[in-house]
């Protein structure tokens, strides 16, 4: 779930690995800010509803305190870092301006906090949720790259927070896959995954425009499973089995499609998703656990490196007399 962090507020998203961006390709039907707020709101409502329903009826095994603690940590980090950024740049904090403005500002933190609470399992400990939320909130300020005269974050925040927690604290595990459907049976074992897939696709088709990532990621994941089955002794059904789980569907619709850290053009989105799927196959073939999170980190890093390389090339062109957009002082982090 994207980190489900934040749909872009500007038409010019960065390019994907191995390809260039084209802001004109978006051609939004509504104003970018309207789409951003609508997508954030839909993301927030969806993940909140799934959290509540999951704890009440679907068998989520973490305590109710987990989403509460994760949300409080996410809100706190978001507000503190924004206040610090605003103070250092001599501008007004973005969360000021009324209750609605503050709520809209905190929507990415809300989504990120609930995603973290839903996808890691630290037993009876609560502080890992705080740690993951701090890493996620900080990522938007630490991992930046220049694009068309301004800096943008390129690392998926929630994914980085989860991966960092799993790496640094090996006793913390990923959410138990069966917990999302452990308290239901019969036809509901099919209805719940299908409902998550359908709602996520509608959101990515109607508001974020990231449906090429969804399709390419699922196709690439299936392809790497088949390839691994052909070149190793991996059972093909075992390699494909993760695609049937709720965790995979949540990652597919809400994590890897994070509009703030993925390309805009459909071709670039496909490259981005296939790159992630290919890296996942390599990591899994090397017996690296939690490869689904690490592959997205690697892909985002490649994209960030491409953004820096593009900026360096444009500066060299400018030195030779060609026009290149200057990278001015940062006003606020892209959300």
C-alpha positions in Angstrom: 0.0 0.0 0.0 1.5 2.7 -1.1 3.1 3.7 1.3 0.6 4.4 -0.4 1.9 7.7 0.6 1.0 10.5 -1.7 -0.3 11.1 -5.2 1.7 13.8 -6.9 0.4 17.3 -6.9 2.2 18.2 -10.1 1.9 17.0 -13.6 5.6 16.3 -14.0 6.5 13.1 -12.3 10.0 11.7 -12.6 10.9 9.1 -15.2 11.2 5.4 -14.5 14.4 3.3 -14.6 15.8 3.3 -18.1 13.4 5.7 -19.7 12.5 9.4 -19.7 9.5 11.3 -18.5 6.9 13.2 -20.4 4.7 15.5 -18.4 2.4 16.1 -21.3 1.4 12.5 -21.4 -0.7 12.9 -18.2 -3.4 15.2 -19.7 -5.4 15.1 -16.4 -9.1 15.5 -16.8 -9.2 17.4 -13.5 -6.9 19.8 -11.8 -3.8 18.0 -10.4 -4.6 19.1 -6.8 -8.2 17.8 -7.1 -6.9 14.5 -8.3 -4.3 14.4 -5.5 -6.8 15.1 -2.7 -9.3 12.7 -4.2 -6.8 9.9 -4.5 -5.4 10.5 -1.0 -8.9 10.6 0.5 -9.9 7.3 -1.3 -6.6 5.7 -0.2 -7.2 6.8 3.4 -10.8 5.6 3.5 -10.0 2.3 2.0 -7.1 1.4 4.3 -9.0 2.7 7.4 -12.0 0.6 6.6 -9.9 -2.5 5.9 -8.0 -2.0 9.2 -11.2 -1.7 11.2 -12.9 -4.6 9.4 -9.7 -6.7 9.7 -9.5 -6.3 13.4 -13.2 -6.9 14.0 -13.9 -9.8 11.7 -11.1 -10.9 9.5 -8.6 -12.1 12.1 -5.8 -9.4 12.1 -3.7 -10.6 15.0 -1.9 -7.4 16.1 -3.4 -5.4 18.9 -5.7 -2.5 18.4 -2.9 -0.4 19.9 -0.7 -1.1 16.8 -2.5 1.1 14.3 -3.0 3.8 17.0 0.7 3.9 17.9 1.7 3.8 14.2 -0.7 6.7 13.4 0.5 8.9 16.3 4.1 8.3 15.3 3.4 9.1 11.6 1.5 12.2 12.4 4.2 13.4 14.8 7.1 12.9 12.4 5.2 14.5 9.5 4.3 17.6 11.5 7.8 18.0 13.1 9.7 17.6 9.9 7.4 19.9 8.0 7.7 22.5 10.7 11.5 22.2 10.6 11.6 22.3 6.8 9.3 25.4 6.8 11.5 27.2 9.4 14.7 26.4 7.6 13.3 27.7 4.3 11.5 30.7 5.7 8.0 29.7 4.6 4.7 28.9 6.3 4.2 25.3 7.3 1.8 23.5 4.9 -0.4 22.1 7.7 -1.5 25.6 8.8 -4.5 27.2 7.2 -7.5 25.5 8.9 -8.7 22.1 9.9 -9.3 20.9 6.4 -5.8 21.9 5.3 -4.3 20.1 8.3 -6.4 17.0 7.5 -5.3 16.9 3.9 -1.7 17.4 4.9 -1.8 14.4 7.2 -3.5 12.0 4.8 -0.2 10.6 3.5 1.0 10.1 7.1 -2.3 8.4 7.9 -2.0 6.0 5.0 1.7 5.3 5.7 1.0 4.6 9.4 -1.8 2.2 8.8 0.2 0.4 6.1 3.0 -0.2 8.5 0.6 -1.4 11.2 -0.9 -3.8 8.8 2.2 -5.3 7.2 4.6 -6.0 10.1 4.2 -8.3 13.0 6.5 -7.6 16.1 4.6 -9.7 18.5 3.6 -7.8 21.6 6.0 -5.0 21.0 4.8 -1.6 19.9 8.1 0.4 19.4 8.9 -1.3 16.0 5.8 0.5 14.6 7.2 3.8 15.8 10.6 3.0 14.3 9.1 2.1 10.9 6.9 5.3 11.0 9.9 7.5 11.7 12.0 5.9 8.9 9.0 6.3 6.5 8.4 9.9 7.4 12.1 10.8 7.2 12.5 9.2 3.8 10.7 11.9 2.0 13.2 14.5 3.3 16.3 12.4 3.0 16.0 10.7 -0.4 15.6 13.5 -2.9 16.7 14.1 -6.5 16.4 17.1 -8.8 13.7 17.1 -11.5 12.8 20.1 -13.7 14.1 22.7 -11.3 12.9 21.3 -8.0 13.7 18.4 -5.7 11.4 15.4 -5.3 11.5 12.4 -3.1 12.0 9.1 -4.9 12.0 6.4 -2.2 8.7 4.8 -1.3 8.3 5.8 2.3 6.2 3.0 3.8 8.1 0.3 1.9 11.4 1.7 3.2 10.1 1.9 6.8 8.9 -1.7 6.7 12.1 -3.0 5.0 14.4 -1.2 7.4 12.5 -2.6 10.4 12.6 -6.2 9.0 16.3 -5.8 8.3 17.5 -4.2 11.5 15.3 -6.3 13.8 15.2 -9.9 12.4 12.8 -11.0 15.2 10.2 -8.7 13.6 8.3 -10.6 10.9 6.0 -9.7 8.1 2.2 -9.9 8.7 1.0 -13.5 8.9 -0.6 -14.0 5.5 -3.6 -16.0 6.7 -4.6 -13.3 9.3 -6.5 -11.3 6.7 -8.9 -14.2 6.1 -8.4 -16.5 9.1 -11.8 -15.8 10.6 -13.8 -16.3 7.4 -14.5 -19.4 5.3 -16.2 -20.6 2.1 -16.9 -18.1 -0.6 -15.5 -15.2 1.5 -12.0 -16.6 1.0 -12.5 -15.6 -2.6 -14.7 -12.5 -2.1 -12.2 -10.6 0.1 -9.1 -10.9 -2.2 -11.3 -10.1 -5.3 -12.8 -7.1 -3.6 -9.3 -5.8 -2.7 -8.1 -6.4 -6.2 -11.2 -4.7 -7.8 -11.2 -1.7 -5.5 -7.5 -1.1 -6.0 -7.7 -1.3 -9.7 -10.6 1.2 -9.8 -8.6 3.6 -7.7 -5.5 3.3 -9.9 -7.5 3.6 -13.1 -9.8 6.5 -12.1 -7.5 8.6 -9.9 -3.8 7.7 -10.0 -3.4 6.4 -13.5 -1.0 3.7 -12.3 -2.9 0.7 -13.7 0.0 -0.1 -16.1 2.2 -0.6 -13.1 -0.4 -3.0 -11.6 -0.7 -5.1 -14.8 3.1 -5.1 -15.6 4.0 -6.0 -12.0 1.5 -8.9 -11.9 2.7 -10.1 -15.4 6.4 -9.7 -14.5 5.9 -11.5 -11.2 4.3 -14.4 -13.0 7.0 -14.4 -15.6 9.8 -14.5 -13.1 8.1 -17.4 -11.3 7.9 -19.4 -14.6 11.5 -18.6 -15.4 12.7 -19.7 -12.0 10.7 -22.9 -12.4 12.4 -23.6 -15.7 16.0 -22.9 -14.7 15.9 -24.2 -11.2 14.1 -26.9 -9.3 11.5 -24.5 -8.0 8.0 -25.8 -8.1 6.0 -23.5 -10.4 2.9 -23.5 -8.2 4.9 -22.6 -5.2 6.6 -19.7 -7.1 3.2 -18.4 -8.2 1.4 -19.0 -4.9 2.3 -15.6 -3.4 0.0 -14.0 -6.0 -3.0 -15.5 -4.4 -2.4 -13.9 -1.0 -4.0 -10.7 0.4 -0.5 -9.3 1.2 0.5 -9.5 -2.4 -2.7 -7.8 -3.6 -2.3 -5.0 -1.0 1.3 -4.5 -2.1 0.3 -4.5 -5.8 -2.5 -2.0 -5.5 -1.4 0.3 -2.7 2.4 0.0 -2.3 4.2 -0.3 -5.6 1.7 2.1 -7.2 2.6 5.0 -4.9 2.1 8.0 -7.3 4.6 10.2 -5.5 7.5 7.8 -6.3 6.6 6.2 -9.6 6.6 7.4 -13.2 3.8 9.0 -15.1 4.0 7.7 -18.7 2.6 4.2 -19.2 5.8 3.0 -20.9 7.9 4.2 -18.0 5.5 2.6 -15.5 5.8 -0.8 -17.3 9.6 -0.5 -17.1 9.5 0.4 -13.5 7.2 -2.6 -12.6 9.2 -5.1 -14.7 12.4 -3.9 -13.1 11.0 -4.6 -9.7 9.7 -8.0 -10.7 13.0 -8.9 -12.2 14.9 -7.9 -9.1 12.5 -9.8 -7.0 13.2 -13.0 -9.0 16.9 -12.5 -8.6 16.6 -11.9 -4.8 14.3 -14.9 -4.4 16.6 -17.1 -6.4 19.4 -16.0 -4.1 17.2 -17.0 -1.1 16.8 -13.5 0.2 13.7 -13.2 2.4 11.3 -10.3 2.1 12.4 -9.8 -1.5 9.1 -8.1 -2.3 10.1 -5.1 -0.2 13.8 -5.1 -1.2 13.0 -5.2 -4.9 11.0 -2.0 -4.6 13.8 -0.3 -2.7 16.3 -1.3 -5.4 14.0 0.0 -8.2 13.4 3.3 -6.5 17.2 3.7 -6.0 17.8 3.0 -9.7 15.2 5.6 -10.5 16.7 8.1 -8.1 20.1 7.6 -9.7 18.6 8.1 -13.1 17.1 11.4 -12.0 20.5 12.6 -10.6 22.2 11.5 -13.8 19.7 13.3 -16.0 20.2 16.5 -13.9 24.0 16.2 -14.3 23.6 15.7 -18.1 21.3 18.7 -18.3 23.8 20.9 -16.4 26.5 19.8 -18.8 24.3 20.8 -21.7 23.7 24.1 -20.1 27.5 24.6 -19.8 27.7 24.0 -23.5 25.1 26.7 -24.2 21.9 24.6 -24.3 19.1 25.4 -22.0 18.6 23.4 -18.8 16.2 24.2 -16.0 18.0 25.5 -12.9 17.6 23.7 -9.6 16.5 26.3 -7.2 16.2 26.3 -3.5 13.7 23.8 -2.1 10.4 25.3 -0.9 8.7 22.2 0.5 9.0 18.5 0.0 6.8 17.0 -2.7 4.0 15.0 -1.0 
